[in-house]
């Protein structure tokens, strides 16, 4: 199953970011986003791309629901 996961941006280098959630880090391209992204922002990461930016409250709400449905192995 492929799922876009909300992750917090921890570093940015050009159009590439490193995002993290629950200790899991992933590289994500920012090239699909029209709006700027900064370290600390939350993005939805899917297939190596940040596909949208979202606020922290929405990210935390989505993550809480995902944690209820998926095991930790499926989230990472």
PQR file with spaces between the fields and no chain letter, atoms N, CA, C, O and H, PARSE charges and radii, in Angstrom:
ATOM       1  N    UNK     1       0.839   -1.167    0.000 -0.4000 1.5000
ATOM       2  CA   UNK     1       0.000    0.000    0.000 -0.0000 2.0000
ATOM       3  C    UNK     1       0.891    1.239    0.000  0.5500 1.7000
ATOM       4  O    UNK     1       1.852    1.308    0.766 -0.5500 1.4000
ATOM       5  N    UNK     2       0.590    2.196   -0.831 -0.4000 1.5000
ATOM       6  CA   UNK     2       1.306    3.467   -0.876 -0.0000 2.0000
ATOM       7  C    UNK     2       0.479    4.523   -0.172  0.5500 1.7000
ATOM       8  O    UNK     2      -0.701    4.712   -0.469 -0.5500 1.4000
ATOM       9  H    UNK     2      -0.191    2.141   -1.453  0.4000 1.0000
ATOM      10  N    UNK     3       1.112    5.203    0.761 -0.4000 1.5000
ATOM      11  CA   UNK     3       0.427    6.216    1.542 -0.0000 2.0000
ATOM      12  C    UNK     3       1.315    7.441    1.651  0.5500 1.7000
ATOM      13  O    UNK     3       2.505    7.318    1.945 -0.5500 1.4000
ATOM      14  H    UNK     3       2.071    5.049    1.002  0.4000 1.0000
ATOM      15  N    UNK     4       0.758    8.619    1.419 -0.4000 1.5000
ATOM      16  CA   UNK     4       1.488    9.849    1.688 -0.0000 2.0000
ATOM      17  C    UNK     4       1.482   10.092    3.187  0.5500 1.7000
ATOM      18  O    UNK     4       0.434   10.014    3.827 -0.5500 1.4000
ATOM      19  H    UNK     4      -0.208    8.719    1.180  0.4000 1.0000
ATOM      20  N    UNK     5       2.646   10.385    3.748 -0.4000 1.5000
ATOM      21  CA   UNK     5       2.792   10.513    5.192 -0.0000 2.0000
ATOM      22  C    UNK     5       3.205   11.933    5.555  0.5500 1.7000
ATOM      23  O    UNK     5       4.147   12.461    4.965 -0.5500 1.4000
ATOM      24  H    UNK     5       3.498   10.448    3.228  0.4000 1.0000
ATOM      25  N    UNK     6       2.524   12.569    6.515 -0.4000 1.5000
ATOM      26  CA   UNK     6       2.979   13.872    6.992 -0.0000 2.0000
ATOM      27  C    UNK     6       4.315   13.723    7.713  0.5500 1.7000
ATOM      28  O    UNK     6       4.464   12.873    8.592 -0.5500 1.4000
ATOM      29  H    UNK     6       1.759   12.140    6.995  0.4000 1.0000
ATOM      30  N    UNK     7       5.276   14.548    7.339 -0.4000 1.5000
ATOM      31  CA   UNK     7       6.602   14.513    7.950 -0.0000 2.0000
ATOM      32  C    UNK     7       7.089   15.941    8.145  0.5500 1.7000
ATOM      33  O    UNK     7       6.705   16.845    7.403 -0.5500 1.4000
ATOM      34  H    UNK     7       5.155   15.238    6.626  0.4000 1.0000
ATOM      35  N    UNK     8       7.936   16.138    9.149 -0.4000 1.5000
ATOM      36  CA   UNK     8       8.472   17.467    9.422 -0.0000 2.0000
ATOM      37  C    UNK     8       9.822   17.627    8.731  0.5500 1.7000
ATOM      38  O    UNK     8      10.686   16.755    8.826 -0.5500 1.4000
ATOM      39  H    UNK     8       8.248   15.404    9.752  0.4000 1.0000
ATOM      40  N    UNK     9       9.992   18.735    8.044 -0.4000 1.5000
ATOM      41  CA   UNK     9      11.237   19.023    7.334 -0.0000 2.0000
ATOM      42  C    UNK     9      12.316   19.361    8.357  0.5500 1.7000
ATOM      43  O    UNK     9      12.136   20.251    9.188 -0.5500 1.4000
ATOM      44  H    UNK     9       9.289   19.443    7.966  0.4000 1.0000
ATOM      45  N    UNK    10      13.453   18.635    8.290 -0.4000 1.5000
ATOM      46  CA   UNK    10      14.561   18.883    9.216 -0.0000 2.0000
ATOM      47  C    UNK    10      15.750   19.545    8.539  0.5500 1.7000
ATOM      48  O    UNK    10      16.587   20.148    9.211 -0.5500 1.4000
ATOM      49  H    UNK    10      13.598   17.911    7.615  0.4000 1.0000
ATOM      50  N    UNK    11      15.837   19.441    7.212 -0.4000 1.5000
ATOM      51  CA   UNK    11      16.896   20.153    6.493 -0.0000 2.0000
ATOM      52  C    UNK    11      16.487   20.317    5.036  0.5500 1.7000
ATOM      53  O    UNK    11      15.701   19.540    4.494 -0.5500 1.4000
ATOM      54  H    UNK    11      15.157   18.951    6.666  0.4000 1.0000
ATOM      55  N    UNK    12      17.050   21.357    4.419 -0.4000 1.5000
ATOM      56  CA   UNK    12      16.776   21.644    3.014 -0.0000 2.0000
ATOM      57  C    UNK    12      18.084   21.982    2.331  0.5500 1.7000
ATOM      58  O    UNK    12      18.897   22.741    2.858 -0.5500 1.4000
ATOM      59  H    UNK    12      17.688   21.988    4.859  0.4000 1.0000
ATOM      60  N    UNK    13      18.282   21.406    1.142 -0.4000 1.5000
ATOM      61  CA   UNK    13      19.438   21.712    0.302 -0.0000 2.0000
ATOM      62  C    UNK    13      18.919   21.872   -1.119  0.5500 1.7000
ATOM      63  O    UNK    13      18.735   20.884   -1.829 -0.5500 1.4000
ATOM      64  H    UNK    13      17.622   20.789    0.714  0.4000 1.0000
ATOM      65  N    UNK    14      18.682   23.109   -1.537 -0.4000 1.5000
ATOM      66  CA   UNK    14      18.122   23.357   -2.862 -0.0000 2.0000
ATOM      67  C    UNK    14      16.698   22.849   -2.936  0.5500 1.7000
ATOM      68  O    UNK    14      15.842   23.264   -2.154 -0.5500 1.4000
ATOM      69  H    UNK    14      18.831   23.912   -0.960  0.4000 1.0000
ATOM      70  N    UNK    15      16.439   21.940   -3.887 -0.4000 1.5000
ATOM      71  CA   UNK    15      15.103   21.355   -4.050 -0.0000 2.0000
ATOM      72  C    UNK    15      14.961   20.023   -3.333  0.5500 1.7000
ATOM      73  O    UNK    15      13.985   19.305   -3.552 -0.5500 1.4000
ATOM      74  H    UNK    15      17.134   21.603   -4.522  0.4000 1.0000
ATOM      75  N    UNK    16      15.917   19.685   -2.481 -0.4000 1.5000
ATOM      76  CA   UNK    16      15.870   18.425   -1.737 -0.0000 2.0000
ATOM      77  C    UNK    16      15.735   18.703   -0.252  0.5500 1.7000
ATOM      78  O    UNK    16      16.378   19.607    0.282 -0.5500 1.4000
ATOM      79  H    UNK    16      16.710   20.268   -2.303  0.4000 1.0000
ATOM      80  N    UNK    17      14.901   17.927    0.406 -0.4000 1.5000
ATOM      81  CA   UNK    17      14.703   18.064    1.850 -0.0000 2.0000
ATOM      82  C    UNK    17      14.909   16.710    2.506  0.5500 1.7000
ATOM      83  O    UNK    17      14.803   15.662    1.869 -0.5500 1.4000
ATOM      84  H    UNK    17      14.378   17.193   -0.028  0.4000 1.0000
ATOM      85  N    UNK    18      15.203   16.764    3.781 -0.4000 1.5000
ATOM      86  CA   UNK    18      15.147   15.576    4.628 -0.0000 2.0000
ATOM      87  C    UNK    18      14.003   15.835    5.593  0.5500 1.7000
ATOM      88  O    UNK    18      13.963   16.865    6.267 -0.5500 1.4000
ATOM      89  H    UNK    18      15.288   17.615    4.298  0.4000 1.0000
ATOM      90  N    UNK    19      13.077   14.891    5.653 -0.4000 1.5000
ATOM      91  CA   UNK    19      11.910   15.013    6.519 -0.0000 2.0000
ATOM      92  C    UNK    19      11.899   13.838    7.482  0.5500 1.7000
ATOM      93  O    UNK    19      12.411   12.762    7.172 -0.5500 1.4000
ATOM      94  H    UNK    19      13.110   14.054    5.106  0.4000 1.0000
ATOM      95  N    UNK    20      11.310   14.053    8.660 -0.4000 1.5000
ATOM      96  CA   UNK    20      11.347   13.037    9.709 -0.0000 2.0000
ATOM      97  C    UNK    20       9.996   12.934   10.407  0.5500 1.7000
ATOM      98  O    UNK    20       9.282   13.920   10.587 -0.5500 1.4000
ATOM      99  H    UNK    20      10.894   14.927    8.912  0.4000 1.0000
ATOM     100  N    UNK    21       9.681   11.718   10.787 -0.4000 1.5000
ATOM     101  CA   UNK    21       8.544   11.476   11.680 -0.0000 2.0000
ATOM     102  C    UNK    21       8.844   10.214   12.483  0.5500 1.7000
ATOM     103  O    UNK    21       9.253    9.197   11.922 -0.5500 1.4000
ATOM     104  H    UNK    21      10.261   10.917   10.641  0.4000 1.0000
ATOM     105  N    UNK    22       8.645   10.281   13.766 -0.4000 1.5000
ATOM     106  CA   UNK    22       8.868    9.140   14.668 -0.0000 2.0000
ATOM     107  C    UNK    22      10.259    8.534   14.517  0.5500 1.7000
ATOM     108  O    UNK    22      10.420    7.316   14.593 -0.5500 1.4000
ATOM     109  H    UNK    22       8.313   11.106   14.222  0.4000 1.0000
ATOM     110  N    UNK    23      11.262    9.381   14.303 -0.4000 1.5000
ATOM     111  CA   UNK    23      12.636    8.908   14.182 -0.0000 2.0000
ATOM     112  C    UNK    23      13.014    8.354   12.825  0.5500 1.7000
ATOM     113  O    UNK    23      14.162    7.959   12.619 -0.5500 1.4000
ATOM     114  H    UNK    23      11.131   10.370   14.240  0.4000 1.0000
ATOM     115  N    UNK    24      12.073    8.316   11.894 -0.4000 1.5000
ATOM     116  CA   UNK    24      12.337    7.825   10.539 -0.0000 2.0000
ATOM     117  C    UNK    24      12.587    9.036    9.642  0.5500 1.7000
ATOM     118  O    UNK    24      11.768    9.953    9.582 -0.5500 1.4000
ATOM     119  H    UNK    24      11.141    8.637   12.061  0.4000 1.0000
ATOM     120  N    UNK    25      13.722    9.032    8.946 -0.4000 1.5000
ATOM     121  CA   UNK    25      14.068   10.130    8.041 -0.0000 2.0000
ATOM     122  C    UNK    25      13.996    9.655    6.595  0.5500 1.7000
ATOM     123  O    UNK    25      14.369    8.528    6.268 -0.5500 1.4000
ATOM     124  H    UNK    25      14.388    8.287    8.995  0.4000 1.0000
ATOM     125  N    UNK    26      13.509   10.544    5.745 -0.4000 1.5000
ATOM     126  CA   UNK    26      13.413   10.257    4.312 -0.0000 2.0000
ATOM     127  C    UNK    26      13.828   11.494    3.536  0.5500 1.7000
ATOM     128  O    UNK    26      13.554   12.622    3.946 -0.5500 1.4000
ATOM     129  H    UNK    26      13.207   11.459    6.010  0.4000 1.0000
ATOM     130  N    UNK    27      14.487   11.271    2.414 -0.4000 1.5000
ATOM     131  CA   UNK    27      14.760   12.363    1.495 -0.0000 2.0000
ATOM     132  C    UNK    27      13.511   12.588    0.658  0.5500 1.7000
ATOM     133  O    UNK    27      12.818   11.641    0.286 -0.5500 1.4000
ATOM     134  H    UNK    27      14.709   10.355    2.081  0.4000 1.0000
ATOM     135  N    UNK    28      13.231   13.856    0.367 -0.4000 1.5000
ATOM     136  CA   UNK    28      12.048   14.186   -0.416 -0.0000 2.0000
ATOM     137  C    UNK    28      12.355   15.371   -1.319  0.5500 1.7000
ATOM     138  O    UNK    28      12.906   16.380   -0.878 -0.5500 1.4000
ATOM     139  H    UNK    28      13.794   14.625    0.669  0.4000 1.0000
ATOM     140  N    UNK    29      11.995   15.237   -2.570 -0.4000 1.5000
ATOM     141  CA   UNK    29      12.137   16.339   -3.514 -0.0000 2.0000
ATOM     142  C    UNK    29      11.050   17.369   -3.245  0.5500 1.7000
ATOM     143  O    UNK    29       9.899   17.019   -2.983 -0.5500 1.4000
ATOM     144  H    UNK    29      11.547   14.418   -2.928  0.4000 1.0000
ATOM     145  N    UNK    30      11.428   18.645   -3.312 -0.4000 1.5000
ATOM     146  CA   UNK    30      10.474   19.732   -3.128 -0.0000 2.0000
ATOM     147  C    UNK    30      10.008   20.314   -4.453  0.5500 1.7000
ATOM     148  O    UNK    30       9.252   21.285   -4.470 -0.5500 1.4000
ATOM     149  H    UNK    30      12.363   18.929   -3.524  0.4000 1.0000
ATOM     150  N    UNK    31      10.445   19.736   -5.557 -0.4000 1.5000
ATOM     151  CA   UNK    31      10.192   20.338   -6.869 -0.0000 2.0000
ATOM     152  C    UNK    31       8.715   20.390   -7.272  0.5500 1.7000
ATOM     153  O    UNK    31       8.367   21.152   -8.174 -0.5500 1.4000
ATOM     154  H    UNK    31      11.059   18.947   -5.544  0.4000 1.0000
ATOM     155  N    UNK    32       7.845   19.616   -6.645 -0.4000 1.5000
ATOM     156  CA   UNK    32       6.427   19.637   -6.998 -0.0000 2.0000
ATOM     157  C    UNK    32       5.635   20.706   -6.248  0.5500 1.7000
ATOM     158  O    UNK    32       4.477   20.965   -6.575 -0.5500 1.4000
ATOM     159  H    UNK    32       8.128   18.997   -5.913  0.4000 1.0000
ATOM     160  N    UNK    33       6.252   21.324   -5.247 -0.4000 1.5000
ATOM     161  CA   UNK    33       5.534   22.303   -4.436 -0.0000 2.0000
ATOM     162  C    UNK    33       5.635   23.698   -5.040  0.5500 1.7000
ATOM     163  O    UNK    33       6.718   24.145   -5.417 -0.5500 1.4000
ATOM     164  H    UNK    33       7.193   21.114   -4.981  0.4000 1.0000
ATOM     165  N    UNK    34       4.506   24.376   -5.127 -0.4000 1.5000
ATOM     166  CA   UNK    34       4.472   25.745   -5.649 -0.0000 2.0000
ATOM     167  C    UNK    34       4.835   26.752   -4.560  0.5500 1.7000
ATOM     168  O    UNK    34       5.345   27.833   -4.854 -0.5500 1.4000
ATOM     169  H    UNK    34       3.626   24.013   -4.821  0.4000 1.0000
ATOM     170  N    UNK    35       4.571   26.397   -3.305 -0.4000 1.5000
ATOM     171  CA   UNK    35       4.820   27.309   -2.203 -0.0000 2.0000
ATOM     172  C    UNK    35       6.160   26.997   -1.538  0.5500 1.7000
ATOM     173  O    UNK    35       6.614   25.853   -1.570 -0.5500 1.4000
ATOM     174  H    UNK    35       4.156   25.518   -3.066  0.4000 1.0000
ATOM     175  N    UNK    36       6.791   27.995   -0.939 -0.4000 1.5000
ATOM     176  CA   UNK    36       8.078   27.739   -0.271 -0.0000 2.0000
ATOM     177  C    UNK    36       7.888   26.886    0.982  0.5500 1.7000
ATOM     178  O    UNK    36       6.837   26.914    1.621 -0.5500 1.4000
ATOM     179  H    UNK    36       6.422   28.925   -0.913  0.4000 1.0000
ATOM     180  N    UNK    37       8.924   26.133    1.312 -0.4000 1.5000
ATOM     181  CA   UNK    37       8.924   25.274    2.493 -0.0000 2.0000
ATOM     182  C    UNK    37      10.162   25.615    3.308  0.5500 1.7000
ATOM     183  O    UNK    37      11.237   25.833    2.750 -0.5500 1.4000
ATOM     184  H    UNK    37       9.779   26.110    0.792  0.4000 1.0000
ATOM     185  N    UNK    38      10.013   25.662    4.617 -0.4000 1.5000
ATOM     186  CA   UNK    38      11.125   25.964    5.516 -0.0000 2.0000
ATOM     187  C    UNK    38      11.328   24.807    6.489  0.5500 1.7000
ATOM     188  O    UNK    38      10.430   23.993    6.702 -0.5500 1.4000
ATOM     189  H    UNK    38       9.139   25.485    5.071  0.4000 1.0000
ATOM     190  N    UNK    39      12.522   24.750    7.074 -0.4000 1.5000
ATOM     191  CA   UNK    39      12.792   23.767    8.118 -0.0000 2.0000
ATOM     192  C    UNK    39      11.753   23.968    9.221  0.5500 1.7000
ATOM     193  O    UNK    39      11.497   25.094    9.647 -0.5500 1.4000
ATOM     194  H    UNK    39      13.251   25.412    6.901  0.4000 1.0000
ATOM     195  N    UNK    40      11.163   22.872    9.674 -0.4000 1.5000
ATOM     196  CA   UNK    40      10.126   22.913   10.694 -0.0000 2.0000
ATOM     197  C    UNK    40       8.724   22.768   10.131  0.5500 1.7000
ATOM     198  O    UNK    40       7.795   22.416   10.858 -0.5500 1.4000
ATOM     199  H    UNK    40      11.371   21.957    9.328  0.4000 1.0000
ATOM     200  N    UNK    41       8.563   23.041    8.833 -0.4000 1.5000
ATOM     201  CA   UNK    41       7.259   22.870    8.190 -0.0000 2.0000
ATOM     202  C    UNK    41       6.927   21.387    8.068  0.5500 1.7000
ATOM     203  O    UNK    41       7.812   20.532    8.093 -0.5500 1.4000
ATOM     204  H    UNK    41       9.318   23.327    8.242  0.4000 1.0000
ATOM     205  N    UNK    42       5.644   21.104    7.938 -0.4000 1.5000
ATOM     206  CA   UNK    42       5.183   19.743    7.685 -0.0000 2.0000
ATOM     207  C    UNK    42       4.773   19.621    6.225  0.5500 1.7000
ATOM     208  O    UNK    42       4.127   20.508    5.666 -0.5500 1.4000
ATOM     209  H    UNK    42       4.925   21.798    7.917  0.4000 1.0000
ATOM     210  N    UNK    43       5.162   18.508    5.622 -0.4000 1.5000
ATOM     211  CA   UNK    43       4.804   18.209    4.237 -0.0000 2.0000
ATOM     212  C    UNK    43       4.289   16.778    4.173  0.5500 1.7000
ATOM     213  O    UNK    43       4.615   15.951    5.025 -0.5500 1.4000
ATOM     214  H    UNK    43       5.687   17.788    6.076  0.4000 1.0000
ATOM     215  N    UNK    44       3.490   16.497    3.166 -0.4000 1.5000
ATOM     216  CA   UNK    44       3.086   15.114    2.912 -0.0000 2.0000
ATOM     217  C    UNK    44       4.086   14.540    1.923  0.5500 1.7000
ATOM     218  O    UNK    44       4.260   15.071    0.826 -0.5500 1.4000
ATOM     219  H    UNK    44       3.225   17.168    2.474  0.4000 1.0000
ATOM     220  N    UNK    45       4.743   13.452    2.313 -0.4000 1.5000
ATOM     221  CA   UNK    45       5.756   12.808    1.485 -0.0000 2.0000
ATOM     222  C    UNK    45       5.166   11.537    0.893  0.5500 1.7000
ATOM     223  O    UNK    45       4.630   10.686    1.602 -0.5500 1.4000
ATOM     224  H    UNK    45       4.601   13.020    3.204  0.4000 1.0000
ATOM     225  N    UNK    46       5.280   11.434   -0.429 -0.4000 1.5000
ATOM     226  CA   UNK    46       4.787   10.255   -1.148 -0.0000 2.0000
ATOM     227  C    UNK    46       5.767    9.945   -2.270  0.5500 1.7000
ATOM     228  O    UNK    46       6.054   10.800   -3.108 -0.5500 1.4000
ATOM     229  H    UNK    46       5.716   12.126   -1.005  0.4000 1.0000
ATOM     230  N    UNK    47       6.273    8.732   -2.282 -0.4000 1.5000
ATOM     231  CA   UNK    47       7.155    8.240   -3.348 -0.0000 2.0000
ATOM     232  C    UNK    47       8.346    9.159   -3.577  0.5500 1.7000
ATOM     233  O    UNK    47       8.746    9.393   -4.718 -0.5500 1.4000
ATOM     234  H    UNK    47       6.040    8.037   -1.601  0.4000 1.0000
ATOM     235  N    UNK    48       8.918    9.684   -2.483 -0.4000 1.5000
ATOM     236  CA   UNK    48      10.120   10.497   -2.593 -0.0000 2.0000
ATOM     237  C    UNK    48       9.881   11.958   -2.929  0.5500 1.7000
ATOM     238  O    UNK    48      10.833   12.702   -3.163 -0.5500 1.4000
ATOM     239  H    UNK    48       8.594    9.494   -1.556  0.4000 1.0000
ATOM     240  N    UNK    49       8.626   12.378   -2.954 -0.4000 1.5000
ATOM     241  CA   UNK    49       8.289   13.769   -3.268 -0.0000 2.0000
ATOM     242  C    UNK    49       7.427   14.357   -2.155  0.5500 1.7000
ATOM     243  O    UNK    49       6.535   13.691   -1.631 -0.5500 1.4000
ATOM     244  H    UNK    49       7.852   11.773   -2.764  0.4000 1.0000
ATOM     245  N    UNK    50       7.702   15.609   -1.801 -0.4000 1.5000
ATOM     246  CA   UNK    50       6.784   16.360   -0.955 -0.0000 2.0000
ATOM     247  C    UNK    50       5.674   16.835   -1.884  0.5500 1.7000
ATOM     248  O    UNK    50       5.932   17.581   -2.829 -0.5500 1.4000
ATOM     249  H    UNK    50       8.427   16.151   -2.228  0.4000 1.0000
ATOM     250  N    UNK    51       4.447   16.410   -1.623 -0.4000 1.5000
ATOM     251  CA   UNK    51       3.362   16.719   -2.556 -0.0000 2.0000
ATOM     252  C    UNK    51       2.459   17.839   -2.060  0.5500 1.7000
ATOM     253  O    UNK    51       1.686   18.395   -2.840 -0.5500 1.4000
ATOM     254  H    UNK    51       4.237   15.805   -0.855  0.4000 1.0000
ATOM     255  N    UNK    52       2.541   18.180   -0.780 -0.4000 1.5000
ATOM     256  CA   UNK    52       1.814   19.350   -0.284 -0.0000 2.0000
ATOM     257  C    UNK    52       2.353   19.733    1.083  0.5500 1.7000
ATOM     258  O    UNK    52       2.944   18.915    1.788 -0.5500 1.4000
ATOM     259  H    UNK    52       3.169   17.728   -0.146  0.4000 1.0000
ATOM     260  N    UNK    53       2.141   20.985    1.439 -0.4000 1.5000
ATOM     261  CA   UNK    53       2.527   21.490    2.752 -0.0000 2.0000
ATOM     262  C    UNK    53       1.260   21.577    3.591  0.5500 1.7000
ATOM     263  O    UNK    53       0.188   21.872    3.063 -0.5500 1.4000
ATOM     264  H    UNK    53       1.661   21.649    0.866  0.4000 1.0000
ATOM     265  N    UNK    54       1.372   21.320    4.901 -0.4000 1.5000
ATOM     266  CA   UNK    54       0.212   21.423    5.770 -0.0000 2.0000
ATOM     267  C    UNK    54       0.638   21.972    7.119  0.5500 1.7000
ATOM     268  O    UNK    54       1.814   21.912    7.479 -0.5500 1.4000
ATOM     269  H    UNK    54       2.243   21.081    5.330  0.4000 1.0000
ATOM     270  N    UNK    55      -0.314   22.504    7.860 -0.4000 1.5000
ATOM     271  CA   UNK    55       0.046   23.077    9.162 -0.0000 2.0000
ATOM     272  C    UNK    55       0.207   21.962   10.186  0.5500 1.7000
ATOM     273  O    UNK    55      -0.244   20.834    9.982 -0.5500 1.4000
ATOM     274  H    UNK    55      -1.269   22.553    7.568  0.4000 1.0000
ATOM     275  N    UNK    56       0.865   22.307   11.299 -0.4000 1.5000
ATOM     276  CA   UNK    56       1.203   21.300   12.298 -0.0000 2.0000
ATOM     277  C    UNK    56      -0.026   20.618   12.886  0.5500 1.7000
ATOM     278  O    UNK    56      -0.002   19.411   13.124 -0.5500 1.4000
ATOM     279  H    UNK    56       1.232   23.222   11.464  0.4000 1.0000
ATOM     280  N    UNK    57      -1.096   21.367   13.123 -0.4000 1.5000
ATOM     281  CA   UNK    57      -2.307   20.770   13.701 -0.0000 2.0000
ATOM     282  C    UNK    57      -2.891   19.707   12.782  0.5500 1.7000
ATOM     283  O    UNK    57      -3.272   18.631   13.242 -0.5500 1.4000
ATOM     284  H    UNK    57      -1.115   22.348   12.929  0.4000 1.0000
ATOM     285  N    UNK    58      -2.963   20.001   11.482 -0.4000 1.5000
ATOM     286  CA   UNK    58      -3.475   19.012   10.524 -0.0000 2.0000
ATOM     287  C    UNK    58      -2.538   17.809   10.441  0.5500 1.7000
ATOM     288  O    UNK    58      -2.993   16.669   10.350 -0.5500 1.4000
ATOM     289  H    UNK    58      -2.653   20.876   11.108  0.4000 1.0000
ATOM     290  N    UNK    59      -1.229   18.064   10.473 -0.4000 1.5000
ATOM     291  CA   UNK    59      -0.258   16.970   10.413 -0.0000 2.0000
ATOM     292  C    UNK    59      -0.422   16.054   11.628  0.5500 1.7000
ATOM     293  O    UNK    59      -0.460   14.833   11.481 -0.5500 1.4000
ATOM     294  H    UNK    59      -0.860   18.990   10.547  0.4000 1.0000
ATOM     295  N    UNK    60      -0.519   16.637   12.826 -0.4000 1.5000
ATOM     296  CA   UNK    60      -0.651   15.832   14.037 -0.0000 2.0000
ATOM     297  C    UNK    60      -1.957   15.046   14.063  0.5500 1.7000
ATOM     298  O    UNK    60      -1.983   13.897   14.503 -0.5500 1.4000
ATOM     299  H    UNK    60      -0.488   17.630   12.946  0.4000 1.0000
ATOM     300  N    UNK    61      -3.037   15.660   13.593 -0.4000 1.5000
ATOM     301  CA   UNK    61      -4.329   14.966   13.536 -0.0000 2.0000
ATOM     302  C    UNK    61      -4.270   13.780   12.574  0.5500 1.7000
ATOM     303  O    UNK    61      -4.758   12.692   12.883 -0.5500 1.4000
ATOM     304  H    UNK    61      -3.016   16.593   13.235  0.4000 1.0000
ATOM     305  N    UNK    62      -3.668   14.001   11.409 -0.4000 1.5000
ATOM     306  CA   UNK    62      -3.536   12.929   10.419 -0.0000 2.0000
ATOM     307  C    UNK    62      -2.664   11.805   10.951  0.5500 1.7000
ATOM     308  O    UNK    62      -2.994   10.629   10.794 -0.5500 1.4000
ATOM     309  H    UNK    62      -3.272   14.884   11.158  0.4000 1.0000
ATOM     310  N    UNK    63      -1.546   12.164   11.583 -0.4000 1.5000
ATOM     311  CA   UNK    63      -0.650   11.148   12.143 -0.0000 2.0000
ATOM     312  C    UNK    63      -1.344   10.334   13.236  0.5500 1.7000
ATOM     313  O    UNK    63      -1.154    9.120   13.315 -0.5500 1.4000
ATOM     314  H    UNK    63      -1.278   13.118   11.711  0.4000 1.0000
ATOM     315  N    UNK    64      -2.130   10.976   14.063 -0.4000 1.5000
ATOM     316  CA   UNK    64      -2.850   10.248   15.119 -0.0000 2.0000
ATOM     317  C    UNK    64      -3.798    9.225   14.508  0.5500 1.7000
ATOM     318  O    UNK    64      -3.887    8.095   14.987 -0.5500 1.4000
ATOM     319  H    UNK    64      -2.284   11.962   13.999  0.4000 1.0000
ATOM     320  N    UNK    65      -4.504    9.617   13.455 -0.4000 1.5000
ATOM     321  CA   UNK    65      -5.414    8.672   12.792 -0.0000 2.0000
ATOM     322  C    UNK    65      -4.633    7.536   12.132  0.5500 1.7000
ATOM     323  O    UNK    65      -5.041    6.377   12.196 -0.5500 1.4000
ATOM     324  H    UNK    65      -4.431   10.536   13.066  0.4000 1.0000
ATOM     325  N    UNK    66      -3.505    7.875   11.496 -0.4000 1.5000
ATOM     326  CA   UNK    66      -2.705    6.837   10.838 -0.0000 2.0000
ATOM     327  C    UNK    66      -2.142    5.849   11.850  0.5500 1.7000
ATOM     328  O    UNK    66      -2.071    4.650   11.578 -0.5500 1.4000
ATOM     329  H    UNK    66      -3.173    8.817   11.444  0.4000 1.0000
ATOM     330  N    UNK    67      -1.745    6.348   13.010 -0.4000 1.5000
ATOM     331  CA   UNK    67      -1.200    5.462   14.053 -0.0000 2.0000
ATOM     332  C    UNK    67      -2.259    4.489   14.568  0.5500 1.7000
ATOM     333  O    UNK    67      -1.932    3.377   14.982 -0.5500 1.4000
ATOM     334  H    UNK    67      -1.802    7.321   13.230  0.4000 1.0000
ATOM     335  N    UNK    68      -3.515    4.901   14.543 -0.4000 1.5000
ATOM     336  CA   UNK    68      -4.595    4.005   14.958 -0.0000 2.0000
ATOM     337  C    UNK    68      -4.801    2.873   13.952  0.5500 1.7000
ATOM     338  O    UNK    68      -5.173    1.761   14.328 -0.5500 1.4000
ATOM     339  H    UNK    68      -3.781    5.804   14.207  0.4000 1.0000
ATOM     340  N    UNK    69      -4.558    3.160   12.678 -0.4000 1.5000
ATOM     341  CA   UNK    69      -4.850    2.214   11.607 -0.0000 2.0000
ATOM     342  C    UNK    69      -3.651    1.330   11.254  0.5500 1.7000
ATOM     343  O    UNK    69      -3.798    0.125   11.053 -0.5500 1.4000
ATOM     344  H    UNK    69      -4.255    4.063   12.373  0.4000 1.0000
ATOM     345  N    UNK    70      -2.459    1.943   11.180 -0.4000 1.5000
ATOM     346  CA   UNK    70      -1.267    1.225   10.713 -0.0000 2.0000
ATOM     347  C    UNK    70      -0.338    0.869   11.852  0.5500 1.7000
ATOM     348  O    UNK    70      -0.255    1.589   12.847 -0.5500 1.4000
ATOM     349  H    UNK    70      -2.339    2.922   11.344  0.4000 1.0000
ATOM     350  N    UNK    71       0.353   -0.230   11.706 -0.4000 1.5000
ATOM     351  CA   UNK    71       1.401   -0.583   12.653 -0.0000 2.0000
ATOM     352  C    UNK    71       2.622    0.277   12.358  0.5500 1.7000
ATOM     353  O    UNK    71       2.719    0.828   11.261 -0.5500 1.4000
ATOM     354  H    UNK    71       0.285   -0.815   10.898  0.4000 1.0000
ATOM     355  N    UNK    72       3.560    0.413   13.296 -0.4000 1.5000
ATOM     356  CA   UNK    72       4.775    1.216   13.051 -0.0000 2.0000
ATOM     357  C    UNK    72       5.584    0.737   11.843  0.5500 1.7000
ATOM     358  O    UNK    72       6.201    1.555   11.160 -0.5500 1.4000
ATOM     359  H    UNK    72       3.482   -0.035   14.187  0.4000 1.0000
ATOM     360  N    UNK    73       5.593   -0.560   11.569 -0.4000 1.5000
ATOM     361  CA   UNK    73       6.348   -1.084   10.433 -0.0000 2.0000
ATOM     362  C    UNK    73       5.789   -0.579    9.109  0.5500 1.7000
ATOM     363  O    UNK    73       6.545   -0.340    8.168 -0.5500 1.4000
ATOM     364  H    UNK    73       5.092   -1.224   12.124  0.4000 1.0000
ATOM     365  N    UNK    74       4.477   -0.417    9.032 -0.4000 1.5000
ATOM     366  CA   UNK    74       3.848    0.058    7.802 -0.0000 2.0000
ATOM     367  C    UNK    74       4.042    1.549    7.595  0.5500 1.7000
ATOM     368  O    UNK    74       4.008    2.009    6.454 -0.5500 1.4000
ATOM     369  H    UNK    74       3.863   -0.611    9.797  0.4000 1.0000
ATOM     370  N    UNK    75       4.245    2.319    8.653 -0.4000 1.5000
ATOM     371  CA   UNK    75       4.414    3.776    8.557 -0.0000 2.0000
ATOM     372  C    UNK    75       5.797    4.134    8.035  0.5500 1.7000
ATOM     373  O    UNK    75       5.930    5.146    7.348 -0.5500 1.4000
ATOM     374  H    UNK    75       4.274    1.945    9.580  0.4000 1.0000
ATOM     375  N    UNK    76       6.821    3.361    8.325 -0.4000 1.5000
ATOM     376  CA   UNK    76       8.188    3.729    7.956 -0.0000 2.0000
ATOM     377  C    UNK    76       8.511    3.203    6.631  0.5500 1.7000
ATOM     378  O    UNK    76       9.621    3.407    6.139 -0.5500 1.4000
ATOM     379  H    UNK    76       6.713    2.538    8.883  0.4000 1.0000
